[in-house]
Amino acid sequence: MIPTQSRARGAVLSGAAALAATLAAAPAAAQVAPRLEWEALGELQMDATVASTDDAAELTDVYTTLEGGAVLHLTDWARLAGHVTFEPVLDPTNDRFFGDEGLYLDELFVEVDALGASFRGGKIHPDFGFAWDLAPGIYGTDFAEDYEVAEQIGFGASVPLAGFPGGEAVLTGSLFFADTTVLSESLITNRGRTRLSDGGAGNTESLESFAVALTGGAGEGTSWSLGLRRLAAGRGDPNDEWGFVAGVLHEAPLTDEITGVLTGEGAFFSNAGGGVDDARYLTVGGGLVRGDWGVSLTYALRDVDRAPVDHLGTVSVDYALSEAASVSAAYRLGREGGETSHTIGLLLTTEFGGEI
């Protein structure tokens, strides 16, 4: 499986399809080798916060996101995989047009199939939850991105499990720590190197953190995911973080022309970020697709001890220009840190790939 995340974030149906696809991810089916498989994503996006109770937040940000993933199949049981991203690596402080963009390598690992399982090692993306990538709409992923586990050095394994209601399930486990190598920096605009002295949960330079995920199906059109993780306390952190996540995605035809999609994910973290506060997250969304058109609604909640409860509501409208390109428009209403903001977003996405 190419190590790229779900694409065309404005597309209502991308989430259910992508999560269901993980059921076939381990081990990979035998294929002719040597062979190079690749795919790429291009996005042009504008985020315009048109009104906010915090005047400094009223700005327009126009930027690109370019991503590329490739898998070199060395044999029918061994492969080398990598993924690179070009995007803004710093937060905007004023109106910004194609600024602060950097190129970095977020995955690079060797993967082998053996004993009915798939094993990988290198710079990996441990499985934990899906709403950070698959919640519908341009902004539906915003809160869940807080608990994405990315750019880790470690090892992982995926094992298919038969006999679950609805069909096969996949059990995935990973041991890891935050990348503190030169690969944690970025080119063009340097986001800085992660160092052990920075602290933070999971930043230990030793294999003390882990994540376990179980993904499966529950009948046609339904996928579910459960996850447990421990991020070991970094330098200066008082506690290890423990987290649990559970989510479900369902899509079904409502009429001959309209398909409905529902998604929901909740997550709980004890000693979030290695601190002393607990955190709770909820992301729920729904959408309708008719032909090339789609519309979705998403609500998200973030509740961290000793902080105001954050709320996010967003509506997106999507149109498929072709099988490989789409355009989306969205409205975002956020209540974060006690401040209220109104944002309009536009997104043009194209993706393509091939093999040689």
C-alpha positions as CSV (number, residue, x, y, z in Angstrom):
1,M,0.0,0.0,0.0
2,I,1.4,3.4,-0.9
3,P,2.2,5.4,2.2
4,T,0.0,8.4,1.5
5,Q,-2.9,9.5,3.5
6,S,-6.5,9.8,2.3
7,R,-6.7,12.5,-0.5
8,A,-9.2,15.0,-1.8
9,R,-10.2,16.0,1.7
10,G,-13.3,17.8,0.4
11,A,-14.7,14.6,-1.0
12,V,-17.4,13.2,1.2
13,L,-16.9,9.6,0.4
14,S,-13.1,9.5,0.7
15,G,-13.1,8.6,4.4
16,A,-15.2,5.4,4.3
17,A,-13.3,4.2,1.2
18,A,-9.9,4.8,2.7
19,L,-10.6,3.2,6.0
20,A,-12.1,0.1,4.3
21,A,-9.0,-0.1,2.2
22,T,-6.8,-0.7,5.2
23,L,-8.4,-4.1,5.6
24,A,-6.3,-5.3,2.7
25,A,-3.1,-3.6,3.7
26,A,-1.4,-6.4,5.5
27,P,0.1,-8.4,4.2
28,A,0.3,-7.0,0.7
29,A,-0.8,-9.2,-2.1
30,A,1.9,-10.9,-4.0
31,Q,2.8,-8.8,-7.1
32,V,5.4,-8.9,-9.9
33,A,8.7,-7.4,-8.8
34,P,10.9,-5.4,-9.2
35,R,8.3,-2.6,-9.8
36,L,7.9,1.0,-8.8
37,E,4.4,2.2,-7.7
38,W,3.8,5.9,-7.1
39,E,1.1,8.6,-6.5
40,A,1.0,12.3,-6.1
41,L,-1.3,14.9,-4.7
42,G,-1.5,18.6,-5.5
43,E,-3.7,21.1,-3.6
44,L,-4.2,24.8,-3.9
45,Q,-6.1,26.2,-0.9
46,M,-7.2,29.6,0.5
47,D,-8.3,30.1,4.1
48,A,-9.8,33.5,4.8
49,T,-10.8,34.3,8.4
50,V,-13.2,37.1,7.6
51,A,-14.3,37.9,11.2
52,S,-13.0,37.1,14.6
53,T,-13.2,38.3,18.2
54,D,-9.4,38.2,18.0
55,D,-8.4,40.9,15.5
56,A,-5.0,39.2,14.9
57,A,-6.7,36.1,13.6
58,E,-8.4,38.0,10.7
59,L,-6.1,37.1,7.8
60,T,-6.0,35.3,4.4
61,D,-3.6,32.4,3.8
62,V,-3.1,31.1,0.2
63,Y,-0.8,28.1,-0.1
64,T,-0.1,24.8,-1.9
65,T,0.3,21.3,-0.6
66,L,2.2,18.9,-2.7
67,E,2.7,15.3,-1.7
68,G,4.3,12.3,-3.3
69,G,4.5,8.7,-2.2
70,A,6.3,5.7,-3.8
71,V,6.8,2.0,-3.2
72,L,9.7,0.1,-4.7
73,H,8.7,-3.5,-4.8
74,L,12.1,-5.3,-4.5
75,T,10.6,-8.8,-4.4
76,D,7.1,-10.1,-4.0
77,W,7.6,-9.9,-0.2
78,A,9.9,-6.9,0.3
79,R,9.6,-3.2,-0.5
80,L,11.0,0.2,0.2
81,A,8.4,3.0,0.8
82,G,8.6,6.7,1.2
83,H,6.5,9.8,1.3
84,V,7.4,13.5,1.0
85,T,5.3,16.7,1.7
86,F,5.7,20.3,0.6
87,E,3.4,22.6,2.6
88,P,3.6,25.6,4.9
89,V,5.7,24.6,7.9
90,L,5.1,27.7,10.0
91,D,1.9,29.3,11.2
92,P,0.7,32.5,9.5
93,T,1.0,35.8,11.5
94,N,-0.3,38.1,8.7
95,D,-1.8,37.7,5.2
96,R,0.3,35.1,3.5
97,F,0.6,34.1,-0.2
98,F,2.6,31.0,-0.9
99,G,4.9,31.7,2.1
100,D,6.8,29.6,4.6
101,E,6.5,26.5,2.6
102,G,9.0,23.7,3.2
103,L,9.7,20.2,1.9
104,Y,10.2,17.3,4.3
105,L,10.3,13.5,4.4
106,D,7.6,12.2,6.6
107,E,7.9,8.4,5.9
108,L,10.7,6.2,4.8
109,F,10.7,2.5,5.7
110,V,11.4,-1.0,4.7
111,E,8.5,-3.5,4.7
112,V,8.5,-7.2,4.4
113,D,5.8,-9.9,4.5
114,A,6.5,-13.0,6.5
115,L,4.5,-15.5,8.6
116,G,1.2,-14.2,7.3
117,A,1.9,-10.6,8.6
118,S,3.6,-7.4,7.4
119,F,6.6,-5.9,9.2
120,R,8.1,-2.4,8.7
121,G,10.9,-0.4,10.2
122,G,12.2,3.2,9.7
123,K,10.4,6.5,9.8
124,I,6.8,5.4,10.1
125,H,3.3,6.7,10.7
126,P,1.8,4.6,13.5
127,D,-1.9,3.8,13.2
128,F,-4.1,5.6,15.7
129,G,-7.6,6.9,14.9
130,F,-8.8,8.2,11.5
131,A,-10.7,11.5,12.0
132,W,-7.4,13.5,11.8
133,D,-7.4,12.5,8.1
134,L,-10.9,11.2,7.1
135,A,-13.4,13.5,8.7
136,P,-15.4,15.1,5.9
137,G,-14.9,18.6,4.6
138,I,-12.0,21.0,4.3
139,Y,-11.9,21.7,8.1
140,G,-13.5,18.6,9.6
141,T,-10.1,17.2,10.6
142,D,-8.9,20.3,12.4
143,F,-9.3,19.2,16.1
144,A,-8.5,15.5,15.5
145,E,-5.2,16.5,14.0
146,D,-4.0,17.2,17.6
147,Y,-3.7,13.5,18.2
148,E,-2.2,12.3,14.9
149,V,1.0,10.3,15.5
150,A,3.4,11.1,12.6
151,E,7.1,11.2,11.8
152,Q,8.2,8.5,14.3
153,I,11.2,6.3,14.2
154,G,10.4,2.7,15.0
155,F,8.9,-0.6,14.0
156,G,5.4,-1.8,13.2
157,A,3.6,-5.0,12.3
158,S,0.1,-5.7,10.8
159,V,-1.7,-9.0,11.0
160,P,-5.0,-9.9,9.4
161,L,-7.5,-11.5,11.7
162,A,-10.3,-13.7,10.3
163,G,-13.6,-14.5,12.0
164,F,-14.8,-11.0,12.9
165,P,-18.4,-10.0,12.4
166,G,-18.6,-8.4,9.0
167,G,-15.4,-10.0,7.7
168,E,-11.7,-9.6,8.2
169,A,-10.0,-7.3,10.6
170,V,-6.5,-6.0,10.8
171,L,-4.4,-5.7,14.0
172,T,-1.6,-3.2,13.9
173,G,1.0,-2.5,16.5
174,S,4.0,-0.1,16.6
175,L,6.9,0.7,18.8
176,F,8.5,4.2,18.2
177,F,9.8,7.6,19.3
178,A,9.7,11.0,17.8
179,D,12.2,11.6,14.9
180,T,15.1,13.8,16.1
181,T,17.3,13.1,13.2
182,V,18.1,15.6,10.4
183,L,15.0,14.3,8.7
184,S,12.9,16.2,11.2
185,E,14.0,19.4,9.5
186,S,12.7,20.8,6.2
187,L,14.1,22.3,3.1
188,I,13.4,25.7,1.5
189,T,11.8,26.9,4.7
190,N,13.4,25.2,7.7
191,R,10.9,24.3,10.4
192,G,13.8,23.5,12.8
193,R,15.1,20.2,14.1
194,T,13.3,18.3,16.8
195,R,15.7,17.6,19.7
196,L,15.5,15.5,22.8
197,S,15.8,18.6,24.9
198,D,12.6,19.9,23.5
199,G,10.7,17.4,25.6
200,G,7.1,16.4,24.7
201,A,5.4,13.1,25.0
202,G,7.0,10.4,22.9
203,N,10.3,12.4,22.4
204,T,12.6,9.9,24.1
205,E,15.1,8.6,21.5
206,S,14.2,5.1,22.7
207,L,11.5,2.6,21.9
208,E,9.3,3.4,24.9
209,S,6.1,4.5,23.1
210,F,3.6,2.2,21.4
211,A,0.3,2.2,19.6
212,V,-2.1,-0.6,18.9
213,A,-5.0,-0.4,16.4
214,L,-7.7,-2.8,15.4
215,T,-9.6,-2.0,12.2
216,G,-12.5,-4.0,10.7
217,G,-15.8,-4.1,9.0
218,A,-19.4,-4.6,10.2
219,G,-21.3,-5.4,7.1
220,E,-21.4,-3.7,3.7
221,G,-20.4,-0.1,3.8
222,T,-19.4,0.0,7.5
223,S,-15.9,0.2,8.9
224,W,-14.7,0.7,12.5
225,S,-11.5,1.4,14.3
226,L,-10.2,1.0,17.9
227,G,-6.9,2.3,19.1
228,L,-4.7,2.4,22.3
229,R,-1.5,4.3,22.7
230,R,1.2,5.2,25.3
231,L,3.5,8.1,24.6
232,A,6.4,8.0,27.1
233,A,7.2,11.2,29.0
234,G,9.9,13.3,27.4
235,R,12.5,15.4,29.1
236,G,10.7,17.7,31.7
237,D,7.3,16.0,31.3
238,P,5.7,14.8,34.6
239,N,3.7,11.9,33.1
240,D,3.3,9.4,30.3
241,E,0.3,10.0,28.1
242,W,-2.2,7.3,27.6
243,G,-4.8,7.5,24.9
244,F,-7.8,5.6,23.6
245,V,-9.8,6.2,20.4
246,A,-12.8,4.6,18.8
247,G,-14.6,5.5,15.5
248,V,-17.0,4.3,12.9
249,L,-17.7,5.1,9.2
250,H,-20.8,4.1,7.3
251,E,-21.9,4.8,3.8
252,A,-25.1,3.5,2.2
253,P,-27.3,4.3,-0.8
254,L,-30.4,6.3,0.2
255,T,-31.9,6.4,-3.3
256,D,-30.8,5.3,-6.8
257,E,-29.0,8.6,-7.1
258,I,-28.0,9.7,-3.6
259,T,-25.5,8.1,-1.2
260,G,-25.3,9.0,2.5
261,V,-22.2,9.0,4.7
262,L,-21.9,9.1,8.5
263,T,-18.7,9.3,10.5
264,G,-17.9,9.6,14.2
265,E,-14.8,9.3,16.4
266,G,-14.2,9.9,20.0
267,A,-10.8,10.0,21.8
268,F,-9.7,10.3,25.4
269,F,-6.2,11.1,26.7
270,S,-4.9,10.8,30.3
271,N,-2.1,13.3,31.0
272,A,-2.4,14.7,27.5
273,G,0.9,15.7,25.9
274,G,2.8,14.3,29.0
275,G,1.3,16.9,31.3
276,V,-1.3,16.7,34.1
277,D,-4.5,17.5,32.2
278,D,-6.9,15.0,30.6
279,A,-8.3,15.7,27.1
280,R,-11.4,14.6,25.3
281,Y,-12.2,14.8,21.6
282,L,-15.3,14.2,19.5
283,T,-15.7,14.5,15.7
284,V,-19.0,13.6,14.0
285,G,-20.0,14.3,10.5
286,G,-22.4,13.4,7.7
287,G,-22.7,13.9,4.0
288,L,-24.7,13.3,0.9
289,V,-23.4,12.6,-2.6
290,R,-25.3,12.9,-5.8
291,G,-23.4,12.4,-9.0
292,D,-20.4,14.8,-9.1
293,W,-21.8,16.9,-6.2
294,G,-21.4,16.4,-2.5
295,V,-22.3,18.3,0.7
296,S,-21.1,17.5,4.3
297,L,-21.5,18.8,7.8
298,T,-19.0,18.2,10.6
299,Y,-19.0,19.1,14.3
300,A,-16.0,18.7,16.5
301,L,-15.3,19.2,20.2
302,R,-12.1,19.6,22.2
303,D,-12.3,19.5,26.0
304,V,-9.0,19.9,27.9
305,D,-8.9,20.2,31.7
306,R,-8.4,23.8,32.9
307,A,-9.1,25.3,29.5
308,P,-12.2,26.5,27.7
309,V,-14.1,23.9,25.8
310,D,-13.5,24.4,22.0
311,H,-16.2,23.8,19.4
312,L,-16.0,23.6,15.6
313,G,-18.8,23.5,13.1
314,T,-18.2,23.4,9.3
315,V,-20.1,22.8,6.1
316,S,-18.5,21.9,2.8
317,V,-19.7,21.6,-0.8
318,D,-17.7,19.6,-3.2
319,Y,-17.7,19.1,-7.0
320,A,-15.8,16.4,-8.9
321,L,-14.2,18.0,-12.0
322,S,-13.0,14.6,-13.1
323,E,-12.0,11.3,-11.5
324,A,-8.7,12.9,-10.5
325,A,-9.7,16.4,-9.6
326,S,-12.2,18.2,-7.3
327,V,-13.0,21.6,-6.1
328,S,-14.5,22.4,-2.6
329,A,-15.8,25.4,-0.8
330,A,-16.4,25.5,3.0
331,Y,-17.5,27.7,5.9
332,R,-15.9,27.2,9.3
333,L,-17.3,28.5,12.6
334,G,-14.8,28.0,15.5
335,R,-14.9,28.7,19.2
336,E,-11.4,28.2,20.4
337,G,-9.6,29.5,23.4
338,G,-12.6,31.7,24.2
339,E,-12.4,33.4,20.8
340,T,-14.9,33.0,18.0
341,S,-13.9,33.0,14.3
342,H,-15.6,32.8,10.9
343,T,-13.5,31.3,8.0
344,I,-14.2,30.8,4.3
345,G,-12.2,28.2,2.5
346,L,-11.6,27.2,-1.1
347,L,-9.7,24.0,-2.2
348,L,-8.7,22.7,-5.6
349,T,-7.3,19.1,-5.5
350,T,-5.8,16.9,-8.1
351,E,-4.1,13.5,-7.7
352,F,-2.5,11.0,-10.1
353,G,-0.2,8.0,-10.0
354,G,1.1,5.0,-11.9
355,E,3.7,2.3,-11.9
356,I,6.7,1.2,-13.9
